[in-house]
């Protein structure tokens, strides 16, 4: 079993928290900037394009956070 260094574990926890905060913040910003209800568009109107755009935004943030960890 490999040694778990506390500083590496702490860095992973910090980057995870930062990544989750970025996800939440980016969704909040997108909700405030959009001239329509994002939730209504995706859930009720089945707007696939908006879902793809939000998914791409989250994947982009995930790639940035993963690069910062690695």
N, C-alpha and C positions, 0 to 999 in steps of 0.2 A: 504494500500500500504506500503510495507516494506521500511525502511530507506535505502537510497543509501549512503553509506559512500564513501567520495572522495578517500580515500586511497585504498579501494577495487576496485573501478572503475579504478583508475590509474594503479594498479597492473594488472588488466585484460587487459588493453590497452597495457601495456608494454609486457606482456607475448604473446599477440596476435602478436605484431610486431616482437618479438623474434621468434615465431613459423613460421611466414611467411618468415623471413630472413633465418631460418634453412631450410625450404622447398626449397627456391631459391638456397641457397648455396649447398645443397645436390644434386639438379638437375645439377647445374653447375659443381660440382666435378664429378658426374657420366658421364657427357658429355665429360669432359676433359680426364677422365681415360679410357673410352671405346675406343677400336681401330676401331670403326665404327661409323657411324652417327646414333644416337639414333632416331632422328626425321624421317630419311629415313626408318629405320627398322620398326618403329611402323606405320607410315602413309602409305608408299608405299608398303612395303613388308608384312604388316599385321602380324608382329611378336608378337603373343599373349604372348609368354613366357616372352619377354622383358617387355611388358606392365604389366604383373603380378608382375614381380620383382620390377619395379619402384613403382607400387601401394603398394606393401608390404613395401617398404622402406618408403613411405610417411605415411602409417598407423603406422609404428613403431615410426617415429618422432612425429606423432600426439599423440600417447599414452604417450610418454615421456613429451611432453608439457602439456598435460591434467593433468598428475600426478603432474607436477610442479605447476600448477594453483590450483589444489585441495588440 
